[in-house]
Amino acid sequence: MWCGRMKDHSTTGILVRDRRTGAAFQERVYGEKAIQWLYRSKAGLCLEGVLLSKRRISQLMGAYHDSRMSVKKIASFIRNYEIQMEEFESGPFSSFNQFFVRRFKKGARPFATPPQLAAFAEARYFAWAKTTEETCLPVKKALLSPGSLLGGELPADARKRLEGGPLLLARLCPTDYHRFHYPDSGTTRFSKRVTGRLHSVNPVALQARPKAFLENERHVSLLECDHLGLLAFIEVGALGVGKILQTTEGAARFERGQEKGLFLFGGSTVIVLGEPGKWVPDADLLESTAQGLETFIRLGEGIASAATSTQR
C-alpha cells in the first residue's frame, strides 16, 4: 500500500497547483475558522459527530440558502472570494442556492474530445493509475476502497471489471462551480443513492475523519462509455450539502459534456473509477498526487487518455 502525506493544513493552509499556470496557490477556505475548530478540538469533533453530520442539519442549512433571506450573502461572497462573474450566466438570483448553482455561459468551458477523458467538474483533482482495497488519499488513513465506495447491490460483472482500475477524485470547495457533467458519451447502466452521514470533505476535516468518503451520503452511477469503457461515477455529499440533484435521472443515453447533476450549498466531491487498461490519468496529475498536492482543473479540460497497447 502507498499512502503519501498531504501538507499540514493547520500551519500552511491548503496548497493547490493551478494546472493552467503551473503555480501553486493557497486556497481561501470558506468558514475556515469554524472548520479548524470543528476538526481540531475535542469539543468540535464531538459536536460534528453527534449532531452536525446528521442529514437533518444540512437540510436546515439548505432551507435557509433556498430562502430569499439568503440573497444578502451573494454580494459579499462574490467580493471576498473573487468570483469571476463574467464567466457565468447573469442573475438576478432569488436565493443564495440559486447563485451557488450558477451556470457557465455557453462556450465558456469547451470539452476535450476523444480519446481524452474530459474533466467532469471544475475542481481540485487527485489521480491514481490503479487502485486496490487499500488505496488511500495523501491524508493519514483516508481510504478509498473501491468496494466500499460503490456500496452494495452493484452487478457482479461491473465490480469485476472495475477491480484495479484508475481513479480520479475531484474536490469542489464552496467557491467553485457546483454542477457536474459527463466525461464521455454513452449509456447509464445503474443509478442508486447510498444513504449516510454528511461529514466535511475539506482536507483538514479528512485528517480527523479519514473514513468520510466511505460514510457520507453519495449517489453511484455506472456509465457504459463509448470511448472509455465502464465508469463508476460517484457524487459524495458533505456537511452543509442538503441535496445531490440528478439533472438527467432516468435518461439512458447521455452525451459528452452534458450536465449530469448538481450539488446544493456546501463543499462536495466527485469520484470516478475506471476499468484497468482502458484509460490512464495524465502524468502531471499522477506526479502532483504522489507529492500530496491537488491540481485545480477547469471543467472540460482533458485529464486522462485512452490507454495505448503498451500501457495496458
Protein Blocks (a to p, Z undefined) as FASTA:
>chain_A
ZZdddddfklnopadddfknopacddddehklmmmmmmmcfklmmmmmmmmmpmklmmmm
mmmmmpmklmmmmmmmmmmnopafklpccdddfbfklmmmpccdehklccdddfbdcdfb
dcdddddfbdcfkbccfbehiacbfklmnoghiafklmmmmgopacddddddfkbccbdc
dfbdcddfbdcddddddddfbfklmmmmmmlmmmmccdddddddfklopadddddddehi
abccdfkgoiabdcehiafbdcdeddddddddddehkaccdfklmmmmmnopacdddehi
afbdcddfklZZ
